[in-house]
Amino acid sequence: MLPFALLGVFLVSPSYFEISDIGVKINQLPDLINVAATYLFFLIIIEWILRILLNIRYFLFPKKEKTMSTINK
């Protein structure tokens, strides 16, 4: 949807996009990559913590196995 919205803005107002702005945005990419890597690292750490906590929960409170009598009810 975003590409169509940008195309609509460009068709209505061609001066919205300027060539000089493209160079500025390209020069900002290394900073954005560093920020994205930081957030990705944070998400990986959160995922590991949640998996460890889930394994601790399963160790302390194991899942109850369903028997045939409870399934047929």
Helices and strands as residue ranges (DSSP letters): H 2-12, G 14-16, H 19-60, H 68-71
